[in-house]
Protein backbone atom coordinates (compact mmCIF):
# COMPACT_ATOMS: atom_id res chain seq x y z
CA UNK A 1 0.00 0.00 0.00
CA UNK A 2 2.80 2.40 0.93
CA UNK A 3 4.68 1.61 -2.29
CA UNK A 4 1.54 2.29 -4.32
CA UNK A 5 1.05 5.62 -2.57
CA UNK A 6 4.70 6.50 -3.15
CA UNK A 7 4.37 5.74 -6.88
CA UNK A 8 1.26 7.97 -6.99
CA UNK A 9 3.14 10.77 -5.28
CA UNK A 10 6.05 10.40 -7.68
CA UNK A 11 3.70 10.74 -10.67
CA UNK A 12 2.22 13.92 -9.20
CA UNK A 13 5.72 15.27 -8.55
CA UNK A 14 6.93 14.55 -12.09
CA UNK A 15 3.88 16.15 -13.75
CA UNK A 16 3.88 19.23 -11.53
CA UNK A 17 7.63 19.73 -11.79
CA UNK A 18 7.43 19.51 -15.57
CA UNK A 19 4.57 21.99 -15.91
CA UNK A 20 5.24 24.39 -13.07
CA UNK A 21 9.03 24.58 -13.12
CA UNK A 22 9.35 27.46 -15.59
CA UNK A 23 12.90 28.51 -14.66
CA UNK A 24 14.91 29.60 -17.67
CA UNK A 25 11.87 30.51 -19.81
CA UNK A 26 11.39 34.17 -20.63
CA UNK A 27 9.55 36.62 -22.87
CA UNK A 28 6.71 35.38 -25.05
CA UNK A 29 7.43 31.74 -24.22
CA UNK A 30 7.14 32.57 -20.53
CA UNK A 31 3.68 34.09 -21.06
CA UNK A 32 2.56 31.05 -23.07
CA UNK A 33 3.97 28.73 -20.45
CA UNK A 34 2.22 30.73 -17.73
CA UNK A 35 -1.11 30.33 -19.50
CA UNK A 36 -0.50 26.60 -19.88
CA UNK A 37 0.25 26.36 -16.16
CA UNK A 38 -3.02 28.14 -15.33
CA UNK A 39 -4.94 25.75 -17.58
CA UNK A 40 -3.19 22.80 -16.01
CA UNK A 41 -3.99 24.03 -12.48
CA UNK A 42 -7.67 24.43 -13.39
CA UNK A 43 -7.76 20.89 -14.77
CA UNK A 44 -5.90 19.53 -11.76
CA UNK A 45 -8.16 21.33 -9.28
CA UNK A 46 -11.29 20.13 -11.07
CA UNK A 47 -10.05 16.56 -10.64
CA UNK A 48 -9.28 17.22 -6.97
CA UNK A 49 -12.78 18.62 -6.45
CA UNK A 50 -14.24 15.17 -7.15
CA UNK A 51 -13.17 14.34 -3.60
CA UNK A 52 -13.81 16.38 -0.42
CA UNK A 53 -12.05 19.76 -0.51
CA UNK A 54 -10.87 21.01 2.90
CA UNK A 55 -12.73 24.06 4.10
CA UNK A 56 -9.87 25.25 6.32
CA UNK A 57 -6.11 24.60 6.07
CA UNK A 58 -3.68 25.83 8.73
CA UNK A 59 0.06 26.14 8.16
CA UNK A 60 2.98 26.17 10.59
CA UNK A 61 5.51 27.85 8.31
CA UNK A 62 8.62 26.18 9.67
CA UNK A 63 12.11 26.30 8.18
CA UNK A 64 12.71 29.88 7.04
CA UNK A 65 15.90 30.31 9.09
CA UNK A 66 17.27 26.90 8.09
CA UNK A 67 16.55 27.72 4.44
CA UNK A 68 18.50 30.99 4.79
CA UNK A 69 21.45 29.18 6.35
CA UNK A 70 21.45 26.44 3.74
CA UNK A 71 21.20 28.80 0.78
CA UNK A 72 23.44 31.45 2.38
CA UNK A 73 20.99 34.32 2.05
CA UNK A 74 20.47 37.05 4.63
CA UNK A 75 16.89 36.10 5.55
CA UNK A 76 14.61 33.25 4.60
CA UNK A 77 11.49 35.11 5.69
CA UNK A 78 11.25 37.13 2.46
CA UNK A 79 11.41 33.95 0.40
CA UNK A 80 8.92 32.43 2.82
CA UNK A 81 6.50 35.31 2.17
CA UNK A 82 6.70 34.66 -1.59
CA UNK A 83 5.92 31.00 -0.93
CA UNK A 84 2.96 32.08 1.21
CA UNK A 85 1.46 34.21 -1.57
CA UNK A 86 1.72 31.30 -4.01
CA UNK A 87 0.18 28.85 -1.53
CA UNK A 88 -2.67 31.27 -0.77
CA UNK A 89 -3.41 31.63 -4.48
CA UNK A 90 -3.47 27.84 -4.96
CA UNK A 91 -5.70 27.34 -1.90
CA UNK A 92 -8.23 29.90 -3.08
CA UNK A 93 -8.21 28.53 -6.64
CA UNK A 94 -8.91 25.05 -5.25
CA UNK A 95 -11.82 26.37 -3.16
CA UNK A 96 -10.36 26.46 0.35
CA UNK A 97 -12.31 29.17 2.18
CA UNK A 98 -10.17 29.57 5.32
CA UNK A 99 -6.39 29.66 5.63
CA UNK A 100 -4.61 30.18 8.95
CA UNK A 101 -0.87 30.73 9.29
CA UNK A 102 1.39 30.65 12.34
CA UNK A 103 3.51 33.74 11.69
CA UNK A 104 5.08 34.57 15.06
CA UNK A 105 4.81 32.87 18.43
CA UNK A 106 4.95 34.64 21.78
CA UNK A 107 7.99 32.43 22.43
CA UNK A 108 9.71 33.95 19.39
CA UNK A 109 10.13 37.18 21.34
CA UNK A 110 12.87 35.34 23.25
CA UNK A 111 15.10 35.40 20.16
CA UNK A 112 17.85 37.99 19.70
CA UNK A 113 16.41 41.53 19.79
CA UNK A 114 17.83 42.41 16.37
CA UNK A 115 16.21 39.29 14.86
CA UNK A 116 12.85 40.10 16.46
CA UNK A 117 13.04 43.70 15.21
CA UNK A 118 13.96 42.55 11.70
CA UNK A 119 10.99 40.18 11.66
CA UNK A 120 8.64 42.90 12.92
CA UNK A 121 9.88 45.32 10.24
CA UNK A 122 9.35 42.72 7.53
CA UNK A 123 5.90 41.89 8.90
CA UNK A 124 4.83 45.53 8.78
CA UNK A 125 6.18 45.88 5.23
CA UNK A 126 4.34 42.78 3.99
CA UNK A 127 1.06 43.64 5.74
CA UNK A 128 1.13 47.04 4.02
CA UNK A 129 1.87 45.33 0.69
CA UNK A 130 -1.18 43.11 1.12
CA UNK A 131 -3.38 46.20 1.25
CA UNK A 132 -2.13 47.57 -2.07
CA UNK A 133 -4.56 47.76 -4.99
CA UNK A 134 -3.17 44.85 -7.01
CA UNK A 135 -2.47 42.53 -4.08
CA UNK A 136 -3.88 39.04 -3.65
CA UNK A 137 -6.12 40.42 -0.86
CA UNK A 138 -7.95 42.71 -3.26
CA UNK A 139 -7.95 40.18 -6.09
CA UNK A 140 -9.84 37.57 -4.04
CA UNK A 141 -11.66 39.89 -1.59
CA UNK A 142 -9.86 38.35 1.38
CA UNK A 143 -10.89 39.21 4.93
CA UNK A 144 -7.90 39.30 7.26
CA UNK A 145 -7.87 38.33 10.93
CA UNK A 146 -4.95 38.62 13.32
CA UNK A 147 -5.05 36.28 16.31
CA UNK A 148 -2.85 36.75 19.36
CA UNK A 149 -1.87 39.17 22.08
CA UNK A 150 -1.52 42.18 19.78
CA UNK A 151 -0.46 44.38 22.70
CA UNK A 152 2.94 42.64 22.54
CA UNK A 153 3.58 44.09 19.07
CA UNK A 154 5.34 47.39 18.63
CA UNK A 155 3.17 50.38 17.76
CA UNK A 156 4.00 50.43 14.04
CA UNK A 157 3.15 46.76 13.48
CA UNK A 158 0.03 46.94 15.63
CA UNK A 159 -1.26 49.93 13.65
CA UNK A 160 -0.66 48.02 10.38
CA UNK A 161 -2.48 44.99 11.80
CA UNK A 162 -5.46 47.08 12.92
CA UNK A 163 -5.58 48.85 9.55
CA UNK A 164 -5.56 45.52 7.68
CA UNK A 165 -8.44 44.14 9.76
CA UNK A 166 -10.40 47.38 9.44
CA UNK A 167 -9.89 47.73 5.67
CA UNK A 168 -10.83 44.12 4.91
CA UNK A 169 -13.64 43.67 7.45
CA UNK A 170 -16.36 43.98 4.80
CA UNK A 171 -14.71 41.66 2.29
CA UNK A 172 -16.80 38.60 1.48
CA UNK A 173 -14.15 36.35 -0.03
CA UNK A 174 -11.85 33.81 1.66
CA UNK A 175 -10.56 34.40 5.18
CA UNK A 176 -6.86 34.65 6.03
CA UNK A 177 -6.09 34.43 9.75
CA UNK A 178 -2.58 35.36 10.85
CA UNK A 179 -1.44 34.11 14.26
CA UNK A 180 1.05 36.67 15.55
CA UNK A 181 2.22 37.08 19.15
CA UNK A 182 0.20 33.89 19.56
CA UNK A 183 0.23 30.65 21.51
CA UNK A 184 -2.71 28.36 22.04
CA UNK A 185 -2.12 28.49 25.80
CA UNK A 186 -2.48 32.27 25.72
CA UNK A 187 -5.62 32.01 23.55
CA UNK A 188 -7.30 29.57 25.94
CA UNK A 189 -6.29 31.63 28.99
CA UNK A 190 -7.68 34.75 27.32
CA UNK A 191 -10.96 32.95 26.56
CA UNK A 192 -11.29 31.75 30.17
CA UNK A 193 -10.67 35.26 31.51
CA UNK A 194 -13.27 36.75 29.15
CA UNK A 195 -15.79 34.03 30.04
CA UNK A 196 -15.28 34.61 33.77
CA UNK A 197 -15.73 38.37 33.35
CA UNK A 198 -18.93 37.77 31.40
CA UNK A 199 -20.29 35.42 34.07
CA UNK A 200 -19.36 37.88 36.83
CA UNK A 201 -21.33 40.62 35.10
CA UNK A 202 -24.22 38.23 34.64
CA UNK A 203 -24.24 37.34 38.34
CA UNK A 204 -24.18 41.04 39.27
CA UNK A 205 -27.20 41.67 37.07
CA UNK A 206 -28.92 38.66 38.60
CA UNK A 207 -28.24 39.96 42.14
CA UNK A 208 -29.61 43.36 41.18
CA UNK A 209 -32.64 41.66 39.72
CA UNK A 210 -33.38 39.92 43.02
CA UNK A 211 -33.07 43.24 44.85
CA UNK A 212 -35.50 44.94 42.46
CA UNK A 213 -37.96 42.05 42.40
CA UNK A 214 -36.93 40.70 38.98
CA UNK A 215 -35.47 37.27 38.37
CA UNK A 216 -33.42 36.56 35.23
CA UNK A 217 -34.47 33.13 34.02
CA UNK A 218 -32.23 30.38 32.63
CA UNK A 219 -29.06 32.04 33.88
CA UNK A 220 -26.06 29.69 33.71
CA UNK A 221 -23.42 30.89 36.15
CA UNK A 222 -20.83 28.21 35.37
CA UNK A 223 -18.37 28.68 32.50
CA UNK A 224 -19.21 26.14 29.80
CA UNK A 225 -17.37 24.92 26.70
CA UNK A 226 -19.73 27.05 24.61
CA UNK A 227 -18.76 30.14 26.61
CA UNK A 228 -15.06 29.43 26.20
CA UNK A 229 -15.28 28.76 22.46
CA UNK A 230 -17.25 31.97 21.98
CA UNK A 231 -14.24 33.92 23.31
CA UNK A 232 -11.50 32.11 21.38
CA UNK A 233 -9.75 34.18 18.72
CA UNK A 234 -11.03 31.61 16.20
CA UNK A 235 -14.70 31.88 17.23
CA UNK A 236 -15.91 32.85 13.74
CA UNK A 237 -13.86 30.22 11.86
CA UNK A 238 -14.41 26.47 11.55
CA UNK A 239 -11.77 24.15 12.99
CA UNK A 240 -8.97 23.33 10.53
CA UNK A 241 -9.42 20.23 8.39
CA UNK A 242 -5.67 20.00 7.77
CA UNK A 243 -2.72 21.31 9.77
CA UNK A 244 0.52 21.28 7.81
CA UNK A 245 3.88 21.82 9.47
CA UNK A 246 6.73 22.02 7.00
CA UNK A 247 10.34 20.89 7.52
CA UNK A 248 9.31 17.44 8.76
CA UNK A 249 8.75 18.53 12.37
CA UNK A 250 5.96 16.65 14.13
CA UNK A 251 5.21 19.16 16.93
CA UNK A 252 2.25 21.55 16.99
CA UNK A 253 4.31 24.02 19.07
CA UNK A 254 1.32 25.45 20.95
CA UNK A 255 -0.70 26.11 17.78
CA UNK A 256 -4.50 25.68 17.65
CA UNK A 257 -4.46 22.98 20.34
CA UNK A 258 -8.16 23.48 21.16
CA UNK A 259 -9.24 23.45 17.50
CA UNK A 260 -7.22 20.49 16.19
CA UNK A 261 -9.00 17.48 17.71
CA UNK A 262 -10.14 16.16 14.33
CA UNK A 263 -7.61 17.84 12.06
CA UNK A 264 -5.49 15.79 9.68
CA UNK A 265 -1.92 16.50 10.81
CA UNK A 266 0.79 16.46 8.16
CA UNK A 267 4.53 17.12 8.33
CA UNK A 268 6.04 17.25 4.82
CA UNK A 269 9.83 17.37 4.64
CA UNK A 270 10.37 20.58 2.58
CA UNK A 271 11.26 23.77 4.43
CA UNK A 272 8.56 26.43 4.17
CA UNK A 273 10.20 28.44 1.33
CA UNK A 274 10.35 25.18 -0.67
CA UNK A 275 6.68 24.29 -0.13
CA UNK A 276 4.98 24.39 -3.53
CA UNK A 277 1.91 23.37 -5.51
CA UNK A 278 2.89 19.72 -5.67
CA UNK A 279 3.21 19.53 -1.89
CA UNK A 280 -0.19 21.18 -1.42
CA UNK A 281 -1.83 18.83 -3.92
CA UNK A 282 -0.34 15.83 -2.19
CA UNK A 283 -1.51 17.14 1.19
CA UNK A 284 -5.09 17.38 -0.09
CA UNK A 285 -4.91 13.90 -1.64
CA UNK A 286 -3.69 12.55 1.70
CA UNK A 287 -6.57 14.31 3.44
CA UNK A 288 -9.07 12.85 0.98
CA UNK A 289 -7.78 9.34 1.69
CA UNK A 290 -8.15 9.92 5.43
CA UNK A 291 -11.49 11.73 5.15
CA UNK A 292 -13.80 8.74 5.87
CA UNK A 293 -11.84 7.89 9.02
CA UNK A 294 -11.83 11.51 10.22
CA UNK A 295 -15.56 11.84 9.63
CA UNK A 296 -16.26 8.59 11.46
CA UNK A 297 -14.17 9.67 14.45
CA UNK A 298 -15.87 13.05 14.54
CA UNK A 299 -19.36 11.50 14.52
CA UNK A 300 -18.46 9.14 17.35
CA UNK A 301 -17.34 12.02 19.54
CA UNK A 302 -20.47 14.12 18.97
C-alpha positions as CSV (number, residue, x, y, z in Angstrom):
1,X,0.0,0.0,0.0
2,X,2.8,2.4,0.9
3,X,4.7,1.6,-2.3
4,X,1.5,2.3,-4.3
5,X,1.0,5.6,-2.6
6,X,4.7,6.5,-3.2
7,X,4.4,5.7,-6.9
8,X,1.3,8.0,-7.0
9,X,3.1,10.8,-5.3
10,X,6.1,10.4,-7.7
11,X,3.7,10.7,-10.7
12,X,2.2,13.9,-9.2
13,X,5.7,15.3,-8.6
14,X,6.9,14.6,-12.1
15,X,3.9,16.1,-13.7
16,X,3.9,19.2,-11.5
17,X,7.6,19.7,-11.8
18,X,7.4,19.5,-15.6
19,X,4.6,22.0,-15.9
20,X,5.2,24.4,-13.1
21,X,9.0,24.6,-13.1
22,X,9.4,27.5,-15.6
23,X,12.9,28.5,-14.7
24,X,14.9,29.6,-17.7
25,X,11.9,30.5,-19.8
26,X,11.4,34.2,-20.6
27,X,9.6,36.6,-22.9
28,X,6.7,35.4,-25.0
29,X,7.4,31.7,-24.2
30,X,7.1,32.6,-20.5
31,X,3.7,34.1,-21.1
32,X,2.6,31.1,-23.1
33,X,4.0,28.7,-20.4
34,X,2.2,30.7,-17.7
35,X,-1.1,30.3,-19.5
36,X,-0.5,26.6,-19.9
37,X,0.2,26.4,-16.2
38,X,-3.0,28.1,-15.3
39,X,-4.9,25.8,-17.6
40,X,-3.2,22.8,-16.0
41,X,-4.0,24.0,-12.5
42,X,-7.7,24.4,-13.4
43,X,-7.8,20.9,-14.8
44,X,-5.9,19.5,-11.8
45,X,-8.2,21.3,-9.3
46,X,-11.3,20.1,-11.1
47,X,-10.0,16.6,-10.6
48,X,-9.3,17.2,-7.0
49,X,-12.8,18.6,-6.5
50,X,-14.2,15.2,-7.2
51,X,-13.2,14.3,-3.6
52,X,-13.8,16.4,-0.4
53,X,-12.0,19.8,-0.5
54,X,-10.9,21.0,2.9
55,X,-12.7,24.1,4.1
56,X,-9.9,25.2,6.3
57,X,-6.1,24.6,6.1
58,X,-3.7,25.8,8.7
59,X,0.1,26.1,8.2
60,X,3.0,26.2,10.6
61,X,5.5,27.8,8.3
62,X,8.6,26.2,9.7
63,X,12.1,26.3,8.2
64,X,12.7,29.9,7.0
65,X,15.9,30.3,9.1
66,X,17.3,26.9,8.1
67,X,16.6,27.7,4.4
68,X,18.5,31.0,4.8
69,X,21.5,29.2,6.4
70,X,21.4,26.4,3.7
71,X,21.2,28.8,0.8
72,X,23.4,31.4,2.4
73,X,21.0,34.3,2.0
74,X,20.5,37.1,4.6
75,X,16.9,36.1,5.5
76,X,14.6,33.2,4.6
77,X,11.5,35.1,5.7
78,X,11.3,37.1,2.5
79,X,11.4,33.9,0.4
80,X,8.9,32.4,2.8
81,X,6.5,35.3,2.2
82,X,6.7,34.7,-1.6
83,X,5.9,31.0,-0.9
84,X,3.0,32.1,1.2
85,X,1.5,34.2,-1.6
86,X,1.7,31.3,-4.0
87,X,0.2,28.9,-1.5
88,X,-2.7,31.3,-0.8
89,X,-3.4,31.6,-4.5
90,X,-3.5,27.8,-5.0
91,X,-5.7,27.3,-1.9
92,X,-8.2,29.9,-3.1
93,X,-8.2,28.5,-6.6
94,X,-8.9,25.1,-5.2
95,X,-11.8,26.4,-3.2
96,X,-10.4,26.5,0.4
97,X,-12.3,29.2,2.2
98,X,-10.2,29.6,5.3
99,X,-6.4,29.7,5.6
100,X,-4.6,30.2,8.9
101,X,-0.9,30.7,9.3
102,X,1.4,30.6,12.3
103,X,3.5,33.7,11.7
104,X,5.1,34.6,15.1
105,X,4.8,32.9,18.4
106,X,5.0,34.6,21.8
107,X,8.0,32.4,22.4
108,X,9.7,34.0,19.4
109,X,10.1,37.2,21.3
110,X,12.9,35.3,23.3
111,X,15.1,35.4,20.2
112,X,17.9,38.0,19.7
113,X,16.4,41.5,19.8
114,X,17.8,42.4,16.4
115,X,16.2,39.3,14.9
116,X,12.8,40.1,16.5
117,X,13.0,43.7,15.2
118,X,14.0,42.6,11.7
119,X,11.0,40.2,11.7
120,X,8.6,42.9,12.9
121,X,9.9,45.3,10.2
122,X,9.4,42.7,7.5
123,X,5.9,41.9,8.9
124,X,4.8,45.5,8.8
125,X,6.2,45.9,5.2
126,X,4.3,42.8,4.0
127,X,1.1,43.6,5.7
128,X,1.1,47.0,4.0
129,X,1.9,45.3,0.7
130,X,-1.2,43.1,1.1
131,X,-3.4,46.2,1.2
132,X,-2.1,47.6,-2.1
133,X,-4.6,47.8,-5.0
134,X,-3.2,44.9,-7.0
135,X,-2.5,42.5,-4.1
136,X,-3.9,39.0,-3.6
137,X,-6.1,40.4,-0.9
138,X,-7.9,42.7,-3.3
139,X,-8.0,40.2,-6.1
140,X,-9.8,37.6,-4.0
141,X,-11.7,39.9,-1.6
142,X,-9.9,38.4,1.4
143,X,-10.9,39.2,4.9
144,X,-7.9,39.3,7.3
145,X,-7.9,38.3,10.9
146,X,-5.0,38.6,13.3
147,X,-5.0,36.3,16.3
148,X,-2.8,36.7,19.4
149,X,-1.9,39.2,22.1
150,X,-1.5,42.2,19.8
151,X,-0.5,44.4,22.7
152,X,2.9,42.6,22.5
153,X,3.6,44.1,19.1
154,X,5.3,47.4,18.6
155,X,3.2,50.4,17.8
156,X,4.0,50.4,14.0
157,X,3.1,46.8,13.5
158,X,0.0,46.9,15.6
159,X,-1.3,49.9,13.6
160,X,-0.7,48.0,10.4
161,X,-2.5,45.0,11.8
162,X,-5.5,47.1,12.9
163,X,-5.6,48.8,9.5
164,X,-5.6,45.5,7.7
165,X,-8.4,44.1,9.8
166,X,-10.4,47.4,9.4
167,X,-9.9,47.7,5.7
168,X,-10.8,44.1,4.9
169,X,-13.6,43.7,7.5
170,X,-16.4,44.0,4.8
171,X,-14.7,41.7,2.3
172,X,-16.8,38.6,1.5
173,X,-14.2,36.3,0.0
174,X,-11.9,33.8,1.7
175,X,-10.6,34.4,5.2
176,X,-6.9,34.7,6.0
177,X,-6.1,34.4,9.7
178,X,-2.6,35.4,10.8
179,X,-1.4,34.1,14.3
180,X,1.1,36.7,15.6
181,X,2.2,37.1,19.2
182,X,0.2,33.9,19.6
183,X,0.2,30.7,21.5
184,X,-2.7,28.4,22.0
185,X,-2.1,28.5,25.8
186,X,-2.5,32.3,25.7
187,X,-5.6,32.0,23.5
188,X,-7.3,29.6,25.9
189,X,-6.3,31.6,29.0
190,X,-7.7,34.8,27.3
191,X,-11.0,32.9,26.6
192,X,-11.3,31.8,30.2
193,X,-10.7,35.3,31.5
194,X,-13.3,36.7,29.1
195,X,-15.8,34.0,30.0
196,X,-15.3,34.6,33.8
197,X,-15.7,38.4,33.3
198,X,-18.9,37.8,31.4
199,X,-20.3,35.4,34.1
200,X,-19.4,37.9,36.8
201,X,-21.3,40.6,35.1
202,X,-24.2,38.2,34.6
203,X,-24.2,37.3,38.3
204,X,-24.2,41.0,39.3
205,X,-27.2,41.7,37.1
206,X,-28.9,38.7,38.6
207,X,-28.2,40.0,42.1
208,X,-29.6,43.4,41.2
209,X,-32.6,41.7,39.7
210,X,-33.4,39.9,43.0
211,X,-33.1,43.2,44.8
212,X,-35.5,44.9,42.5
213,X,-38.0,42.1,42.4
214,X,-36.9,40.7,39.0
215,X,-35.5,37.3,38.4
216,X,-33.4,36.6,35.2
217,X,-34.5,33.1,34.0
218,X,-32.2,30.4,32.6
219,X,-29.1,32.0,33.9
220,X,-26.1,29.7,33.7
221,X,-23.4,30.9,36.2
222,X,-20.8,28.2,35.4
223,X,-18.4,28.7,32.5
224,X,-19.2,26.1,29.8
225,X,-17.4,24.9,26.7
226,X,-19.7,27.0,24.6
227,X,-18.8,30.1,26.6
228,X,-15.1,29.4,26.2
229,X,-15.3,28.8,22.5
230,X,-17.2,32.0,22.0
231,X,-14.2,33.9,23.3
232,X,-11.5,32.1,21.4
233,X,-9.7,34.2,18.7
234,X,-11.0,31.6,16.2
235,X,-14.7,31.9,17.2
236,X,-15.9,32.9,13.7
237,X,-13.9,30.2,11.9
238,X,-14.4,26.5,11.5
239,X,-11.8,24.1,13.0
240,X,-9.0,23.3,10.5
241,X,-9.4,20.2,8.4
242,X,-5.7,20.0,7.8
243,X,-2.7,21.3,9.8
244,X,0.5,21.3,7.8
245,X,3.9,21.8,9.5
246,X,6.7,22.0,7.0
247,X,10.3,20.9,7.5
248,X,9.3,17.4,8.8
249,X,8.8,18.5,12.4
250,X,6.0,16.7,14.1
251,X,5.2,19.2,16.9
252,X,2.2,21.6,17.0
253,X,4.3,24.0,19.1
254,X,1.3,25.4,20.9
255,X,-0.7,26.1,17.8
256,X,-4.5,25.7,17.6
257,X,-4.5,23.0,20.3
258,X,-8.2,23.5,21.2
259,X,-9.2,23.4,17.5
260,X,-7.2,20.5,16.2
261,X,-9.0,17.5,17.7
262,X,-10.1,16.2,14.3
263,X,-7.6,17.8,12.1
264,X,-5.5,15.8,9.7
265,X,-1.9,16.5,10.8
266,X,0.8,16.5,8.2
267,X,4.5,17.1,8.3
268,X,6.0,17.3,4.8
269,X,9.8,17.4,4.6
270,X,10.4,20.6,2.6
271,X,11.3,23.8,4.4
272,X,8.6,26.4,4.2
273,X,10.2,28.4,1.3
274,X,10.3,25.2,-0.7
275,X,6.7,24.3,-0.1
276,X,5.0,24.4,-3.5
277,X,1.9,23.4,-5.5
278,X,2.9,19.7,-5.7
279,X,3.2,19.5,-1.9
280,X,-0.2,21.2,-1.4
281,X,-1.8,18.8,-3.9
282,X,-0.3,15.8,-2.2
283,X,-1.5,17.1,1.2
284,X,-5.1,17.4,-0.1
285,X,-4.9,13.9,-1.6
286,X,-3.7,12.5,1.7
287,X,-6.6,14.3,3.4
288,X,-9.1,12.9,1.0
289,X,-7.8,9.3,1.7
290,X,-8.1,9.9,5.4
291,X,-11.5,11.7,5.1
292,X,-13.8,8.7,5.9
293,X,-11.8,7.9,9.0
294,X,-11.8,11.5,10.2
295,X,-15.6,11.8,9.6
296,X,-16.3,8.6,11.5
297,X,-14.2,9.7,14.4
298,X,-15.9,13.1,14.5
299,X,-19.4,11.5,14.5
300,X,-18.5,9.1,17.4
301,X,-17.3,12.0,19.5
302,X,-20.5,14.1,19.0
